[in-house]
Amino acid sequence: MTRDDVMDALRAMRELFPETPLQHNQHLSSRYGANIWLKREDLSPVRSYKIRGAFNFMRKVIERDGQGRTFVCASAGNHAQGFAYVCRHFGVPGVIFMPVTTPQQKIDKTRIFGSEFITIKLVGDFFDQCYAAALDYADKTSGFMVPPFDHPDIIEGQATVAAEIMAQLPAETHPDYVVMPVGGGGLASGVTSFLREELSDNAFVFAEPAGAPSLRKSLEAGTIVTLPKVDNFVDGAAVARIGNYNFEALSGFLPKQVRLVSENAICVTIIDMLNVEGVVLEPAGALAITALESFDPEHLKGKTVICIVSGGNFDFERLPDVKERAMRYSGLKKYFILRLPQRPGALRDFLEMLGPDDDIARFEYLKKSARNFGSILIGIETKDRTNFDGLMKRFDDAGLGFEDITENEIVANLII
């Protein structure tokens, strides 16, 4: 991939959609004492950058072979939607394999983007089954499989994000850091390859979900590592194995340049950006912004930082879970198991321990653990995390048996 190749891809892409904006964000700039710019890939026609790689890959195939081939992909998310949009643009047939478990909303949205040019096949309960079916179909029909990230033409397409950034920055403005999310590595390898002539390697920072650190583990090992399991909460970046071409492009970076971002911290960013800025982000789209927390504050002061916001396809049915995770991470909500005496007035005595900003969000009798005591699950929300210090001291002073299970994943998953 050369810079000229990327610029050719960018010029061709303009027939599909205009550049996405690069916006200075005053809210984040004030928080970190820096000049924070957001590259808003959530404002592409399909609300993610994935349309770029799919367009570039398919453009090159059509230029070489004409429009007589069927294109194939496997995806239940942003790649499928970008693929569908490009199929309609070129007027070529596309077949999209999705797991049977894909939410109907995503199926319907993909069908709208592709219109009559796409066919959706629901196969398998898991993505691996779906992907294998897509590969088999492409092989038997001589179709072109469009990979989500692991191909030079996909990387080249994603590199157009970097080309737009450099053209959009004000004159004399030079980025000190470029922070980008990493899943399979298509975006990261494209951006770094394009900008390496202009920025030092230390300027690049990669944000990975803590529950899917495929790049971090691979850099530590010096070879590609396949993770035995991943946390799928950040579904747009929860990849067990980084792509081969992508790792080749990123292998020269240091493991410490990959910041592992807590899934619950991402939820805080989603809520914050929604409430303060009115910006809807999917979990992967919030990765780069959340990674700012991992910087030494002194290293950010006065710096120019580009955060690539990779997508905004957020299912609002997830909002209650995101809010719950955000409050727990911020220390504004805790769950306790209480050993409460079974006597008249015991509950009233407990309620009087609560402060003026404390609110009961969950109350459930679990079992009678002894003749005179019962176990209760209680969830408490408050306005200031320090309120819990005083509350738990009052519990201790009253001799009230309790256990904080907020961060106990095993217990919490069973009973919350």
N, C-alpha and C positions, 0 to 999 in steps of 0.2 A: 504494500500500500504506500503510495506516494502522496504528497500534499496536493499535487495536480489531480490525482485520482479522486481525492476527497472533494476538491473544488468542482470537478466535473459532476460528481454525485449530487453536490449541493445545488448546482445550477439546474440539473434535471429535476430535483425534488421540488423546486419552486412551482412547477406545473401542478403539483399535487396539493401543497399547502404552503402558506407564508411562514416566515421564520417565527419561532416562539420567542416571547419577550425575555429580555434580561432586565430584571427589576431590582433597583436598590430598595432594601427593606429597612425602614427606619426602626421598626420595633426590635428586630434582632440586632441591628447596629447599636442601638442604645444599650441593650442588655449586655453586649460583649465589648463595648467600647471599640468597635471595629467598623469597617465599611463592608457590610454583608450584602452580596448580590445573589439573587435567586434566578437561576435559569429555569423557566417555567415550562418544562416538558409536559406538565399536566394540562397545558392549554393547546396541545396538538389536537387535530380532528378526532383522535381516538383516546385523548387524555393520557397518552404515554409516548415515550420516545421509540417504542418498538416498531412503529410504522416506518421509521427511517431504514432500519436494516432490512425489513421485508421488501420495501420498495427498491432498494439498491440491488438486492439479490435477484429479484424478479425482473427488474429492468435489464440487467445484464444477460439473463437467460433469453429474454424476448429479443434483444438486439442480436444475439448470436443465432438463435434457432427459430425465431418467429413466434407466432401466437398459437401454434397448434398443440402445445403441451398442456397437460393438466398439472396444477400445482397442489401440493399436499402439505399439511402441517398437523402437528399434535399440540394442543394447548387448551387450557380452560380459562385463560386470562388475556393479558394485554397483547401477547403475540398473535393470538387468534383474531383479535379485533383489528390489529394493524394489517394482518394478512388479508382479512376479508375486505377491508377498505381498498387495499391495493389491487385485489382481484377485480373489484368493480371498476376501479380507475382504468385498468388496462383492458377490461372486457374479456378476461380470461377465466376459464373454469378453475375453481379451487375446491378441494375437499378437506374439511377440518374434522379431525378426530378429537373428541372430548370424552372424558370419563362420564359414566352414567350418573355419577354423583354431582355433576356440575349444576349449580343453581340455575333455575329456569331464566332468571333475569339476565345472566351472562350469555346464555344461549340466544335469547331473544335479541339482545343488543348486538351480538356478533352477526346474527342474521340480517338485522337492519343495515349494518355497515356493508355487508356483501351482497345484499339483495338477491336477485336470481342467479348470480354468478357463482354462488357457493352452495355446497351440500355439507350438512353437518351430520356426522355419524357418532353416535354415543356408544362407546365400547369400553368395557372393563370398569371395575370399581376404583382402580388406582391408576395414576398417570403412567407408570411403567407398562401396564397392560395396554393402555391406550396408545402409547408411543410405539410399542412393538407392532400393533395392528396397523398403524399409519405407515411404518417402514415396509411391512409386508404388502400393503396396498400399493405403495409407490413402486415397489419392485415388480409386482405383477402387471401393473398398468403402464409401466415406463413413465410414471409421473415424476415430477421434480419435488423432492422433499425440501422444504424451506426450514432450515434449523433456526431455533430461537436465538442462538448466540455463537455457536462454534463453527464459524466459517469466515474466511477473509472478506467476502463481500458483505456479510452482515456487519463485521467490525468496521469496514469502510463506511457503511451507511451510518452507523452510530457516531463515527468520528465527525460527522457534519455538525453535531452539537457543539464541539470545540471550535469549529470554523466559525459558527455563528457567534459564539461568545467573544472571540477576539475581534470580530467586526463590530460588535455592539458596544464594547467597552468604550467609555469616553476617551478622548485623546489624552495621552500622557498617563493613563491609568494602567498599572501593571499588576496582575494578580500575584499575591504572595502565597496563597493557598487555593487549590482547587479540590473541593471535597465532593466525592461522588459515591453513590451506592454501588455495591457489588453483589450480584447473584451468580449468574453463569460467567460474567466477565466481559460481555460484548461491549457494553458502554465504556467500562473502565479501560479496556485495551484500546479502543478507538480513540478516546479522549487523550490518553497519555501518549499514544503513538503520534498524534497530530501535534501536540504541544511540547514535546520533548526538546525540540530545537529552540524553543523560546523560554521554557521554564526549567529550573533545576529539578532533579528527581525529588528533592526534599519538599517541593511545593505540592506534591500530590499526596492526598490523604484519602484512604478508602474506608467506607463504612459498611460493615457486614453485620447481619443479625447475630447476636450472641448464640442463638440456637442453631445457626447454620454457617459456621466459620470455615467454609471450604477453601477460600484463598489464604486465609491466615495459616491454617494447618498445612497447606501445601507449601507455602513459603518457608515455614519452619522446618519441614521435612526435606525441602529441596527437590521435591517431585510431587506429582499430583496425588492427592489423598482423597479417597472416597469416604465420606462420612458414613458411619453405620446407621445414624438416624439424624433427623433434623426436626426442629420446631417449625411447624408450618404456619405460624401466626403471621409472619411477614411473607405472605404467599408469593409476592412478586420477586422475592430474592432468596427464598428458602431452597437452595440448590445443594444437593449432596456432593456434587463433583463439578469443579470448574472446568470449562472447556479446554481442549488441548491447545488450539490456536491462542486462546485467551491467556492460558498460563504461560505460554511461550512469550507473549508480549509483556506479561507482568512479572516474570520470574526474577528480574533484576531489582525489584523493590524489596525493602526490608519488612519483616513481619510487623515491626512496631508501627509501620505506616498504615496498617490495617487496624482500625478502631472497632472493637466489638461492642455493639450497641444493644443494651437491654431492650427486650420486647416491651416491657412495661414503660420504660423511658420513652419509647417511640409513641406510646399512647398519650403521654403528657404533651408531646409535640403536636399530635393530631388535634387534641382538644384545644390547645393554646392557639394554634393557627386558625382553627375554625372560629373560636370565640373572639379573638383579637383582630384577625386579619380577614375573616370570612373566606379563607382558602380551604378547600376540601382536599385532603391528601390521603392517599392509601398508605398503609404501613411502609412499603418500600419507598414511597415518595417522601416520607418523613425521615428517612435514614440519615441523609447528609446533614440536615438541620440539627438532628439530635446529636450527631457526632461532635458538634461544636462544644458540647459539655466536656468532652474528653481532653480538650486543649488546656494547657497551662494558661490562665487568664492573661499573664504577662506576654505570652507569645502571640496573643490575638490583638492586643491593644494597638490601635492605629493601623492595623493591617487591612489589606483588601482581600476579601475572601469570596470565592464563587462556590455556592452550593447548588448542585444539580438536583432539582426536584423532578424525580423521574416519572411520577404518575399520580393521577387523582381519581382512579376508578375505585371509589370507596363504597361499599355496600352498607347503607345506613342501618340495616338490621344488626350490624356489628357494633353500633354505637354504644349500647348499654354495656357490653363487655369491655370496649375501649375505655369508657368512662370509669368503670370499676377498676381496671388495671391502673389507670392514671392516678386515681385517688390513693390506691394502695402504695404505688411507687412514691407518691408525694408525701406519704405519711399522714394523709388526711382521713384514712379509713382503716380500721383494724377489726379483726375478728377475734373473739375470746370464747373459750369454754369456761364457764363459771360453775363452781360447786356451791349451789345456793341452798340455804337451810329451808326445810319444808315446814314452815311455821307461818301463822298469820302475820302480816306486816313485813316479811322478809323482802318481798319485791319492792315495796314502798321505800324501805331503807336503802336498797340498791339504787333506785331511781334518784334519790336525794344526793347520791355521790356524783351524779353527772353534773358537769359545768354548764353554764348558760349557752355555750356554743356547741354542746354535744347533742347529737341526735341519734336515736336508735333506728337503724336501717334494716335490721334483721333480728328477730327474736324467735327462737324455736326450742321447745322442750325436747331434750334428747332421750333421757331415760332417768329413772330413779335409781341412783347408784348405791344408796344405802337407805335405811329406814327413815332417817331424818334429813337426808340431803338428796338433791336432784341436780343433774347436769343440764346446763342450758347453753345453747349456741347463741351468741349475740354479736351483731355487727354494729359498730358505732362510727358515725361520721362526725368530723369536727372542722372548724374553720382554720385552726392553727395547729400544726403537728406537735408543738410543745405542750398542747393541752393534755396529750396522753400521758406525759410524765407525771403530771399532777393527779390524773385519774388513777393510774396504776399505784401511785403512792397511797391514795385513799383506799384502794382495794387492800393493800398490805396492812395499813393501819387498822382496818376493820376486820382483819383476819379472814378475808374472803379468799378462798382458794380459786385460782384462775390460771389459765394458760393462754398466751398469745399465739394463735395459730396462723397469723396473717401470712408469714413467709414459709410456713410448713406445707410444701406443695403436696405431699402425700395425703396429709390429713385434710387440707383445704379442698383438694380435688374430690375427696370422698363425700364431704358433708356440706361444703358451701355451694 
